[in-house]
Each structure stands twice: as structure tokens, then as C-alpha cells.
Amino acid sequence: MAKKAQISADHSYDILVIGSGPAGESAAIAAAKAGKRVGVVENRPLVGGSCTHMGTIPSKSLRHAVKQIIRFKSSNLFREIGDSRRLTFPRVLESANQVIPKQIKLHTTFFVRNRVSLHIGQASFIDRNTVSVDLLEGARETISAQHIIIATGSRPYHPADVDFSHPRVYDSDSILSMQHTPRHLIIYGAGVIGCEYASIFSGLGVRVDLINNRNSLLSFLDDEISDALSYHLRDSGVTVRHSEEYEAIEPQDHNVTLHLKSGKRLKADAILWCNGRSGNTDGLNLAAVGLEADHRGNLKVDSDYRTSVDNIYAVGDVIGWPSLASASFGQGRAALSTLLGTDNFPIDDVPTGIYTLPEISSVGKTETELTAAKVPYEVGRALFKNTARGQISGEDVGMLKLLFHVDTLEILGVHCFGAEAAEIVHIGQAIMNQKNGGNTIRYFLSTTFNYPTMAEAYRIAALDGYNRINRR
Ligand SMILES: Cc1cc2nc3c(=O)[nH]c(=O)nc-3n(C[C@H](O)[C@H](O)[C@H](O)COP(=O)(O)OP(=O)(O)OC[C@H]3O[C@@H](n4cnc5c(N)ncnc54)[C@H](O)[C@@H]3O)c2cc1C
């Protein structure tokens, strides 16, 4: 069957990757570096995936711009230079979007330099070795390959009873083309994306109602960090409503009403739906290869990212959790390692990086998990307001928290919120990954840190924790 398809194909590769986001790109480049003939099919006119066009890059860039505005507004020094009141959401977006073409250029260079052939069109399976591509320019071509890697990503989940075509109803893609600044925005869904957008809009002075289906924010986080996020969101004007579910969303000409099952009715200028994502599998004609996606469009893979069809792999958002660009890069390379039979490395040590204001990042176990597992641990904390760097920079909201084993001093968890938390956490992660006794808070007690730095928080937290067990 494979042989027949290859004979009739317009192009033939060792490895064909569908999707050019982080997962597809990393798989394709790794394959090319290994000397394989590689093709990539992408249904957007430009490479980078939803990561570059709709997700990570635009949202982080937007958040960076808003953070600068907040700094500007809160600094007496800068306030004297200009007035930031004229900054509308579209204007901030326009400035933030300047990074997208730079990212596209960079990623295009990776494909070109590694001689990966790009086919711009929609891919769908003909059989396990053959894919049909409806090219965006109109023609159709057939591509055969020995191995196929599905890296088609995900898109916002759209329940049938919400009218996303209405101009007052947005999702995390369409919000990037919002042409006005709402005075009041409802964000439905308080996962990572919902919380990040709550920070962005409240930072611009928009009144935000953040609707959470659960009874605490981002319940997978350490309790103290989740509490800190709730406090700071509220402090910046976000009304967080826990344990609520929508009954109906009623958009009108001049506003939108959210009817909640609890009987509450909230009215705002617009609503941003941030409640879940669906894997991009519906256009792939999976039936042709005997694969089936779950109810959210996600594919099942084994620990080597192989689907139930042994020459077809799936990586990135299309396999569900953790649905992060960070993990997708690793998964693409990991799938290639399996496929080529080279050194494999599991992607299981995924840190959490949440770009709310304040930023949050963590790796390892939470206090709740350690308590449930009956692990004797101690806590060491450093408050950013007590670091010289925090005081100098004015970034004094935040905390680094180390959880470590009381007997072995092994670091079990690193939890951080505040400026650059997503960077800071990696110092702890590097020590946690040391083998043969190298994972110990002693490292931070015996190492000289540049002064003043935020990294110094590790020494402060380690001393705090160490002193605590020595006082016993
Ligand atoms: C608002 C937002 C903020 C985020 N912030 C972060 C963050 O801060 N950090 C982080 O790590 N992650 C973040 N993410 C998640 C991150 O964007 C995704 O995890 C990442 O993009 C997944 O990469 P991927 O390669 O699997 O898929 P994608 O980046 O989605 O790329 C898949 C590509 O395949 C194309 N495609 C789909 N079907 C076909 C087909 N049949 N034929 C051809 N091409 C096809 C798609 O159009 C797309 O271009 C965020 C996501 C969102 C929505």
C-alpha cells in the first residue's frame, strides 16, 4: 500500500511533519539535522503556528507592553515625561504585534537553512504513508513519507450555544483583532489564558469580571501562590467570581449579558471566552488511517509520542496536556529521537510559566502534594521586598519559596511569583535536576551570588529554610 502511494506522489520524504508551530518545527529541524529528507505542511500562509500568530508571542508581547505602561504610570519620574492615558487597546496591540514579523522571519530562516521543504496548504490523510495537500494557492498535491508527525496544534474551544460571530464575543484568537478598548470586559474561564488576559486588560484600566468554574484560581499551583494571584488580581481591579458556570451568553448591539447558572446576570461591553481548547484534527481525515481523536480533538500517544499507527507520531497541543510551547519544542525532538532510535529524553519535568501580573512560575511538588504523600519537608522563603535588587528596581512584589526534604535537604519544589519568576525558577530547576546528591539546598548556602540580583533570593530562601530546621 505504501509503495503504491509513493509511486503516485508529487513529493516523497523520509519524514513529513504536519504543522509548523514549535512542535512541528523542532521535529522537522531535528530530522533535517539527522540527514533525513523532510517536508512540512502548514495551512497558514506563514510558518510559526498558532504560537507565533495567535498564542504565546502576541499575548506575551501584549503583556510586556502593558507591564511597561503600569511601570510608567506608577513612576513619578516617568509620569513627568508623558501621559499614557491615550493608549488604547488597539494602539498597544499594534505596538506589541511588531515582534510577530521578526519571529516569522527567524523561524522561516530555520526551515530554509536546514533545507526543509514547505508546502503551504491543508493536509489530510489518504493512507498511513500518503497525505493530500490542498494548497492555499488553489492546486492539490500528494506527498508520501515513511513517517508522518502530526503537529497541528489547537484552537479555542467553541461550544455550539455561544455565538462567536457576534462582534462583542471574543476568543483568545479574535481578541487580537479587537478594534476598541472596552470599559468593562467579562472573561469567561480562569485558566492560565483567562488569568493572563485579566492581568492585561486590568493593567489597561479595563474593569474585568473573571469567571472561574472552580473554587480557587489555578488550583494546580501551590496554595500560597494561588492566593497571591487572587490578591493581586483583585488589587488591580479584577472581580474574581469562583464556582460559576454560564447558562447563556446574550450579545446585544451595545453590550453583552452573561447569564450564570447561579442566577447572576453580568453585563459588559464584551466577553472574552477562555474556556478550553480543541485539537486541530478534524480536517486530517484520520479515518483514512484508522485513528480517532477524543471529544476535544486530541490524539492519544504512547510515552514515545507514537499513535496506534506505528509510523505516525503526534506532538504538541494536539496531544493535550501540558499544551505549552515550551513542552512542544521538546516533544518534537523527543519524537524524532524515538523514530531515529537515538537517545530518548522524556518531557516530564515541565515547569509552569504563567505570565500574569505578577508573573508565576514553579517546578516540582506543591505543599499539598508533599503533605498528601507524607513527605517530611520544610519551607524556605525569600520576599522580593527584602532583596536589594527588588527595592532598587521597584519590583518588590513577589516571593521565592523552596520546599525541601528535612533529612536530605533535597529540593522538592520551587515556587515563585513576582518579576521575572519564569526566569528565576530555572536556577532551582537546574539544581533539582542534579544527580548523586547534587540536588540540595546546600548549593545555595555555599554559592556566591552576584549582588544585587533577584537570584540572591535563592540564598535568602535557603538560609530561611535551613535555619528553620536547625532551630528545632
Ligand atoms: C493566548 C495563549 C497564550 C499562550 N501562552 C503560552 C506561554 O506563555 N508559554 C507557553 O509555553 N505556551 C503558551 N501557549 C501555548 C502555546 O501557544 C502552544 O502550546 C503551542 O503553540 C503549541 O504548539 P504546536 O506546535 O503544537 O501547535 P501550533 O503552534 O498551534 O501550530 C500548529 C500549526 O499547524 C497548522 N495546522 C493545523 N491543521 C493543519 C493541517 N491539517 N494541515 C496543515 N497545517 C495544519 C495550524 O494552523 C498551526 O499553524 C499559549 C497559548 C495561547 C492560546
The ligand as an ORCA input file, in Angstrom:
! r2SCAN-3c Opt
* xyz 0 1
  C      -3.249     33.079     24.442
  C      -2.213     31.980     24.561
  C      -1.078     32.191     25.303
  C      -0.106     31.191     25.423
  N       0.999     31.432     26.171
  C       1.959     30.481     26.296
  C       3.143     30.730     27.045
  O       3.326     31.811     27.601
  N       4.078     29.765     27.121
  C       3.916     28.559     26.508
  O       4.813     27.713     26.615
  N       2.788     28.288     25.795
  C       1.816     29.219     25.674
  N       0.685     28.974     24.943
  C       0.518     27.658     24.316
  C       1.287     27.560     23.005
  O       0.929     28.603     22.124
  C       1.010     26.218     22.382
  O       1.279     25.224     23.339
  C       1.859     25.960     21.154
  O       1.547     26.877     20.150
  C       1.641     24.546     20.636
  O       2.497     24.330     19.567
  P       2.127     23.310     18.422
  O       3.325     23.262     17.528
  O       1.615     22.051     18.995
  O       0.890     23.953     17.660
  P       0.646     25.350     16.938
  O       1.560     26.403     17.420
  O      -0.812     25.579     17.070
  O       0.985     25.066     15.405
  C       0.255     24.141     14.646
  C       0.137     24.641     13.213
  O      -0.421     23.587     12.401
  C      -1.361     24.164     11.490
  N      -2.321     23.129     11.062
  C      -3.398     22.654     11.725
  N      -4.026     21.705     10.997
  C      -3.333     21.588      9.838
  C      -3.488     20.784      8.679
  N      -4.470     19.887      8.573
  N      -2.610     20.957      7.658
  C      -1.591     21.855      7.748
  N      -1.390     22.634      8.829
  C      -2.245     22.496      9.865
  C      -2.023     25.243     12.347
  O      -2.701     26.216     11.572
  C      -0.816     25.824     13.066
  O      -0.224     26.862     12.311
  C      -0.303     29.951     24.789
  C      -1.448     29.731     24.026
  C      -2.403     30.729     23.912
  C      -3.630     30.480     23.080
*
